[in-house]
Amino acid sequence: MITKRKTLKFEKDLVPLVLSGYKNCTWRLWDDKNLQTGDLIDLIKRPELNVFAEAKIISVIEKPFGKLGKRDKLGHESFESNKKMYENYSHYYNRPVDSNTIVKIIKFKVLKSSM
């Protein structure tokens, strides 16, 4: 049986940050893929939906946005304020996001670039 590999999509401006190793963490809400430590994943560039790299998830932690600490933010792009962060994720997911929304903090390592 062939199983389809899990994917994570990134906006095109984040792709160079991922490939350089600067961005090695992503935050996901309402995870419908059951992303777990050890998963091999394809990283997809939006809007083209092309695979730009293969990666391995090295850790997964879940907690409310309001409880994010410095360690949780390492390897992730920053926001000028919590308000802007909530607005950004509300836009991505088309649902209200606030300090009580559970975020899945996914640390990953790029294994192979397709670019």
C-alpha positions in Angstrom: 0.0 0.0 0.0 1.3 3.4 -0.9 0.8 6.1 1.7 0.8 9.7 0.8 3.4 11.8 2.7 2.2 14.6 4.9 2.7 18.1 3.8 3.2 21.6 5.2 2.5 24.6 3.0 4.5 27.9 3.2 4.0 31.3 1.6 6.6 32.0 -1.0 8.3 34.7 1.1 9.0 32.1 3.8 10.7 29.5 1.4 14.2 31.2 1.4 14.0 31.4 5.2 13.2 27.7 5.5 15.9 26.7 2.9 18.6 28.8 4.7 17.8 27.1 8.0 16.7 30.4 9.6 13.1 29.2 9.8 13.0 25.7 11.3 9.7 26.1 13.2 6.1 26.5 12.1 2.9 27.0 14.0 -0.3 25.2 13.0 -3.8 25.4 14.3 -6.6 22.8 14.2 -4.2 20.2 12.8 -6.1 17.8 10.6 -3.0 15.9 9.5 -2.0 14.5 13.0 1.5 15.8 12.5 3.9 14.0 14.9 7.6 13.9 15.9 9.4 11.6 13.4 7.1 12.3 10.4 8.8 12.8 7.1 7.0 15.6 5.3 7.0 17.5 2.0 7.3 21.3 2.2 5.1 23.0 -0.3 5.5 26.5 -1.8 2.3 28.6 -2.1 0.6 29.6 -4.4 2.3 27.2 -6.9 1.9 24.2 -4.6 5.3 22.8 -5.7 7.4 20.7 -3.3 10.5 22.7 -2.4 12.0 20.4 0.2 11.7 17.3 2.2 11.9 17.5 6.0 11.6 15.6 9.2 9.6 16.7 12.2 11.9 16.7 15.2 9.4 17.9 17.9 5.8 18.8 18.4 4.4 20.8 21.3 0.8 22.1 21.8 -0.2 25.0 24.0 -2.4 28.1 24.0 -1.0 31.1 22.0 -1.0 33.1 25.3 1.5 30.7 26.9 4.1 30.8 24.1 7.6 31.5 25.5 10.9 32.5 23.9 11.9 28.8 23.2 8.6 28.3 21.3 9.4 31.2 19.1 12.9 30.2 18.1 13.2 29.5 14.4 9.9 31.2 13.7 9.2 34.6 12.1 8.3 37.3 14.6 5.3 39.6 14.9 5.3 43.2 16.0 2.6 42.4 18.6 0.3 39.7 19.8 -2.6 41.5 18.2 -0.9 41.3 14.8 -0.1 37.6 15.3 -3.7 36.8 16.1 -4.9 38.8 13.1 -2.4 37.0 10.9 -3.6 33.5 12.0 -7.2 34.6 11.9 -6.7 35.5 8.2 -4.8 32.2 7.4 -7.5 30.0 9.0 -10.5 32.2 8.4 -11.5 31.7 12.1 -11.1 33.9 15.1 -7.7 33.4 16.9 -6.8 34.6 20.4 -4.6 33.9 23.4 -6.6 30.8 24.3 -6.4 29.2 20.8 -4.2 26.0 20.9 -1.2 26.2 18.6 0.9 23.2 17.5 4.6 24.2 17.5 6.4 22.1 14.9 10.2 22.1 14.8 11.6 20.5 11.7 14.8 19.8 9.9 15.2 20.1 6.1 16.7 16.9 4.7 16.7 17.6 1.0 16.0 20.7 -1.1 14.1 20.4 -4.4 15.2 23.8 -5.5 
